[in-house]
Amino acid sequence: MEQPDWAAPLGQAYESALAFLTGLPTRPVGASASGLDLQSALGGPLPQTPEDPRRVIETLAAAAEPGLVATPSGRFFGFVIGGSSPAALAADWLTSAWDQNAGLHVLGPAAATVEQVAGDWLAELLGLPADVSVGFVTGVQMANFTALAAARHEMLSRAGWNVEADGLAGAPRLRVLAGAQRHDSIDRALRFLGVGTNAVIPVDVDDQGRMHPAALRAGLREASGPMIVCAQVGNVNTGAIDPVREICEVAHEAGAWVHVDGAFGLWAGASPKLRPLVAGVKLADSWATDAHKWLNVPYDSGLVFCANPEAHRAAMGVRASYLIHGADGERDALDYNPEFSRRARGFPVYAAIRALGRAGVAELVERCCALARRFADRLGDDDRVEVLNDVVLNQVLVRFHAADGDHDGHTRRVVQRVQREGPCWMSGTTWHGQAAMRISVSNWTTDEADVDRSVEAILRCARATADSRRGHELRG
Ligand SMILES: *Cc1c(COP(=O)(O)O)cnc(C)c1O
């Protein structure tokens, strides 16, 4: 076959990508097209004949454009998203071009090596033990799944049960003690693992969502059999961080495994200033975090670490006669991942860490936290805005007061108006039964000007929402 034309479609993709990225500061943050608009722009009958690849990319980019949410924008504050840094994005393109299967060392020695190197760097950066095993998974959902599979293996094996061979039917009942404000991906992982959500014993938390160690101690005393404790470093609403040191001490005394869901909060460990928030995190048995959130690596990029590599491998590893397994010192990633064939996710993580260095990661995390503080201070200055949480990390919860006392309805309407009118995007939530706007700062490009412009827009939307209600009342 003659050399295919790579340049035309890749050149088109480069142009379209650059147009999108350089347009981020000025484009609306939310999508402008409806599902129906997009269906008519992108749908139609199954194509019957080939189409020129460059044309395909050009039309795809044009049709998708109004349906794109500017999540990599510096003014996207919904959920905890993060964008992509240039080095991470460029490495992600190479990952696709190289198309390595990162499951086995033999299929991608560079991919395997880069994962080992980046994994070691990350353990050091985040303050985890040096000898942890690591898996590069799609996100924290699968990191929680993988870590809890290792925990399930270890705890049942200590109880004399081989869960990998015999399954859970007839096994000693596993108990999972987790904060009442844990992330739903913990329960979902327990569903996938056959442990079941009824195995969870919810542990009382304080008003910020932090687990009470005394409540954990009481829960552990009452429970019996194999136990796993799930701590949380970074509550999705408040950013609050569980007292991990105490949790680890109490849990280990009771012989339990401690897993830490640190999807974004674990990155506090990369900053000398914020590190005290996660003191003792090193003592846990497993950890889950995301590179696609605060490290600003493209999706999909989650990480699982395990202080018990044998348990990690026992839960995930696989041997088959047709596979060629790595020699000594050569790591087969499928021993640490729930996937078989897999994208070489290590390259963008490796590039992101190199481009930032330890100092750059610390600066990024500290800047986002300072900007969250700025949001809280500026919004809190308005006497119709109430800041609901202690801003300890990158999360801010605010509530808008209405003259008629319907603060919930008003707050929801303000969130919707901001989403519609931009120039920023925040999501809504319910905290302690009250509607709130949830602001997450995790993008590498966000600066003070973005925050100030967003604060102005939010206050403008709050006033406009209040005015239009008053108008309704006068008319009605
Ligand atoms: C985002 C998040 C998750 C889920 O992570 P994904 O990467 O979306 O799978 C789990 N726990 C917490 C605390 C999170 O913030």
The ligand as a Tripos MOL2 file, in Angstrom:
@<TRIPOS>MOLECULE
LIG
   15    15     1     0     0
SMALL
NO_CHARGES

@<TRIPOS>ATOM
      1 C1        -14.6590   12.9910   40.7720 C.3       1 LIG1
      2 C2        -14.7010   12.1450   41.9790 C.ar      1 LIG1
      3 C3        -14.8840   10.7600   41.8850 C.ar      1 LIG1
      4 C4        -15.1370   10.0740   40.5720 C.3       1 LIG1
      5 O1        -14.0110   10.2140   39.7630 O.3       1 LIG1
      6 P1        -14.0630    9.9490   38.1860 P.3       1 LIG1
      7 O2        -12.7090   10.3250   37.7430 O.co2     1 LIG1
      8 O3        -15.1410   10.8300   37.6700 O.co2     1 LIG1
      9 O4        -14.3680    8.5080   37.9810 O.co2     1 LIG1
     10 C5        -14.8480   10.0230   43.0450 C.ar      1 LIG1
     11 N1        -14.6580   10.6010   44.2370 N.ar      1 LIG1
     12 C6        -14.5050   11.9310   44.3800 C.ar      1 LIG1
     13 C7        -14.2800   12.5160   45.7360 C.3       1 LIG1
     14 C8        -14.5190   12.7410   43.2480 C.ar      1 LIG1
     15 O5        -14.3410   14.0690   43.3660 O.3       1 LIG1
@<TRIPOS>BOND
     1     1     2 1
     2     2     3 ar
     3     2    14 ar
     4     3     4 1
     5     3    10 ar
     6     4     5 1
     7     5     6 1
     8     6     7 2
     9     6     8 1
    10     6     9 1
    11    10    11 ar
    12    11    12 ar
    13    12    13 1
    14    12    14 ar
    15    14    15 1
@<TRIPOS>SUBSTRUCTURE
     1 LIG1         1 GROUP 0 **** ****
